[in-house]
């Protein structure tokens, strides 16, 4: 292996939240003198616009895009198509390292393809655990961490999980902070959020932002009706903005509930909005309601109270240090009232959530590459 050869790194994303995580790292690696990163977009959603707008907002170009169609029979064929599609790309153009983000199906697919081709894998957001194996994301997290070689953790509890509970080598686990916060710091434009809020007719600091898309909350009619009931009750207290995830929009249509949702006074249904506008709008919100993992982190950084309608979270630091609170749909309104009756508290800093995570990761990867160059031996057999 040449001592001067630049490291070729594939950065894999498949969904909107993971593109947010990719942006800062792609910029940092591109600016380095040792690395040539390549963005690979395994499209997990049928709406490509979910990714295109955010790539533009973060200033990232997808050098190589794999368009993976979603088949009608669901998970198994989709996962297989992504593994096969990325495998073909690896045979045609082989990187030195594959970096995967988060816990979506594309994360698992790319990790599997890379390991089958003898390539090292780095996992961003390693060690997060909800301890709920009913969640597809939890299974993905466990499987990716089982085969990864480098682990980038967002919190100290994730480091403990990897090293103490799961026996990962301590020198392979790196507590670096949160790339989502890097993107937030870089992108936040309070004026953009204010303009959007004014256009909708929202009182500044006096509205809620809601996002719901998890299968347990939207795929089946009882769960979807429970979410609509929560939104209806919340909208009697303050205006609620709900950007519709494609999965949620499809569920409303499938169960014949779109007209009901459209008719809720005080509920503003929006198509998916650009990341820059969304994060800026969120910064002006009085409260957020969600089942999203990423929103728990963003609200904790911004100091916006967050009600997470789930039984558990893989991000406990957002509860212990952040502004997050778990709730059932039945208990959510009582907790919302308590938030609205209390003054908004200042955000508590979470360790290393400071906007400098990409720089720390780049230094770790640079040291890893230097170590790889010092090791003798043939490259991986990709036959």
N, C-alpha and C positions, 0 to 999 in steps of 0.2 A: 504494500500500500504506500503510495507516494506521501512524503511528509508534507507536501505543499498542496495536496488535493483538497478542494473545498468539499464540505459535507453537503450531501443532497438530502433534504428533509421533506417528506410529504406531510402536509397538515390537512387532516381529514375532518370535514364537517358534513352534516346531513340535515340539520334543522336550524331555524332562525336563532334560538338562544346560543347554539354552539358557534355560529358565525360571530356573535358578539365576543366570544372568548378567543376566537382565532385572530381577530384583527390586530390587537396590540402585539401579539407574538410574531405574526407575519411581518409587521413593520420592523420590529427589533431585529429579527433574523435577517431581513433584507438589508438592513443598515450595517450588518456585521461584515468583517473581512474574511470570514472562514466558512460561510454557509450560503447555499442556494436553496431557498425554500420554494416549494410548489404547493399551491392550494388545490386540493381535490374535493369536489363537491358531490357527494353521493346524495342525491335528492330524495329525502324521505317523504316529502310532501308533494302532492300533485300540483300545488300552486307555486310555481317557481318564483313568483314575485315575492314570496315570503323571504327568499334569500337575496334576490337581486337588489332590492332597495337597501338592505342593510350592508351588503358588500360595498355599495356606492357610498353610503353614509360613513363607513369606516375607511374608505379610500383603498379598498383591497380589490385587486383583479383576480378572478379565478383563471389561472393559467391553463388548467386542465379540468374540464367539467364532464363528469359521467352522468348522463341523463338516464336514470333508472326508472322505468315506468312502474306504477303500482298495479299489480295484477288483481283481478277480481277476487281471488280466493285467499287474500290476506297474507298474514305474517310469514309463513314458511317460504312461499315462493319469493316474496319480496326480499327476505334476508338472503336466500340463495342467489337471487339475481345480483344483489349488491356484492356478495362475496365473489361471485364469478366475474362481475364487471370490473371490480378493482383488481382481481387477480390477473385479468388480461392486461390491465394498465401496468402492473408490476412486471409482467414478462416483457412488455415492450420498452419500458423505461424504469430501471430499478433504482430506488433511492438507498441511502445508507441507514435511514431511520424513519419510522412512521410514528407520527404523533396523533393521538386520538383524543377527543374532548368529550367529557360528560358521560352520559348513560343511555343514549338513544340507540336504536337498532343499527344505524350506520356506524356507530362507534364499535360495536361488537363485530359487525361484518368486516370492517377494515382491519381490526386486530386479528381476526381469524385468518384473513387472506395473507396478511403480512407474516404471521408465524408459520403458515404453511409454506411460505417462500423463504423461510430461514432468516427473516429480518427482525431486528430489535424493535420493540414497541414502547413508546412512552405514553403514559396515561395522565391527562390533565383532569383534576378533580378526583384523584384516586382516594380511596379510603372512606368515602361517604357511605353511610349505611343507615337505612330506615329500619332494618331488621324485620321487614315485611316482605316475604317472598311471594306474596300475591301480586306485587307490583312488577310489571315487566322491566322497569328501570332498575330495580334492585337486582334482578337476575343478571341484567347486562353488566352492572357494576361489578358483581361478584365474578362473573366469567372473564371480564377484561382484566381485572386485577390478578386473576389466577394465572394469566399468561403474559402479562406485561413484564418489562425489564426495568423501566424507570418509572417512578411514581412522583407526581407533583401534587402536593396536598394544599388545600385552601385553609385548613385550620388545624390546631394542635390535636384535637380529638381524632381527626382523620389519620394523623401520624401515629397516634397510639393504637388505633385499630389495625393499621398495616403492620407495625413492628411488633407490638406486644400481643395482640390478639391473633394475628394471621401469620406471624413469623417471617415477614419480608426482611431482607437484609437492610440494616439501618442505613448503610451507605448508598442504597438505591432509592431511599425515600427522602424527599426534599420538601420542606415547608416553605413555600414561596409566596403565599398570598393568593389573591383572587383576580384573575384576568377580567372578569366582568366589571370589577370596579375600575380597572385601568380604562376600559372602554367608556364607562360612565363618566369618569373624570375628563376624559378627552372629548367627549361628545356633548356633555350637558350644555344646553343653551336655554337658560331660563326664559328668555324672550320668546323663543319658539313655542314653548309650552304655554306661555301666557297668551300668545296670539291664537293658538288652537283653542284654548279654553274660552277666550273671548268670542271666537267665531261660533262656538257651540252654544254660548250663552251661560257659561259656568261662572259662579262667584269665585273669585280668587281665594284659594285656601279653604273653600267651603264645599268641596265636592269629594266624591269617592271614585277611585279607579278600581275596576274589577276585571279579572281574567279567569276564565274557567275552561279547561279543555281535557282534563284527565278522564279516561274511560269510566272510572267509578262514579264520576259526577255527571257525565253528559251522555254516555252511550245508551243508557237504559232510561225509559220514560220516568220511573219514579225518582231516580236521582236527578234528572234534568228538571222535573217539576219542583223538586226541593230547592234547586239552585234558583229557579225563577221566583219561587216564593220568598227566598231570602232577598233577592234583588228588589222585589216589589215592596217588601217591608222596609228595606234600607232606603229606597227612593222616596219614602214618605218623610224621611229625616233629613236627607240632603240629596242633591242630584248625583246620579251614578253614571259613569262612563264605562261602557263595556265594548272594547274592540273585539270583534268576533274572530276567534280562531277557526280555520276551515273545518275542523272536526266538530266544533260546537255549532257552527252554521249548518252543517249537514245534518246534525242531530235534530236541530229545531225543525228543519224541513221534513225530515223522516218521520218525526212524531207529530207533525201537524201543529207545532207550537210557535211557529214564527209570528203569526198574527197576534197571538197572546203576548209574546215578548215585545212586539212593536207597539202594543197598546198600553204598556205600563207607563204611567205618568212619572216623569222624572228620570226615566232610564233612557240613556242615549246610546243606541246601538251603532257602532261604527265598523266599517271594514277594517282589516288589518292596517295599522298606521305605521309610518316609518319609525325606525328605532329612535332617531334623533328627536322626533316629536313626542314619541311615547315617553321616553325617559325624562324629557323636560316637563311634560304634562304631569308625570308622577311626582316630580319634585314640588309641584304646587298643591298636591292633593292633601286633604285632611286625614284620609285613611285609605288603605287598600284592602281588597278582599280577593283571595286567589286560591288556586291549588297548584300554582307554579313554584318550582324550586328557585329559579332565578329571581323572581320578584321578592321572595323572602330576603335575599341578599341585598338587592338594590334598595329596598325600603329601609333595611337596617342601616345602610350607609347614609341614606338621605335623612334618617330620623323620622320617617313616615310610619305611623302605626300600621301593622299588617295583621289581618285575620286570615289564617290559612285553614281552609275547610278540608282538613285531612285528619286522619287518626294519628299520623306520625310524620316526622320529617327526618331526612337524611342530613339536615343542616342544623344541628342543635345549637351551634354558636349563635344563630339568629334569634334564639330564645334566651340563652344565658347572657349574651351581651347585646343583642340587637333589639329590634322592636316587634318581633314576631310573636304570635300567639296562636296555638292550635285550637280549633273549635269544630264542633259538629254543626250541621245546618240549624238544628233546633236551638243551640245555645248561642249562635252567632249574633242575633239581634241584641241580646242582653249584653254581650261583650262590646258590641258596637256602641250601644248607649253609654256604657262606662267610659269608652274612649272619648266620645263626643262631650261628655260632661267633665273631662279632665283636661288640664292644660297640656299642650304638646311639649313633651320633654326633649331635651337636647340629645342628639345622637351620641352614643358611647363608641369611641373608636375600637374597632376590632383589629387585633394584631395583624400587621402586614397587608391590611386592606387599604393601601395608601396610593394606589395608582402606579406603583413601580414593580409590579409582579413580572411583567415581561422582561425587564432588565435582569432580574434575579434568575429567571428561567434561562435566559440566553447565556448567562455566565455558567450555569450548571451544564448546559448542553455543550458549550465550548470546551469545558474541562473534560466532559465525557468523550468528545470527539478527539481531543488531544490524547486521551488514554487509549482510545481505539487505534489511533495511528501508531502508537508505540508497541502494540501487540502484534507479534508475527503471526502468519498463517494465511491461508487462502480465504477469499471472500465466500459468502454463503452460496451453497448450491441451489440454483433457482430452477433446476430442470423440471 
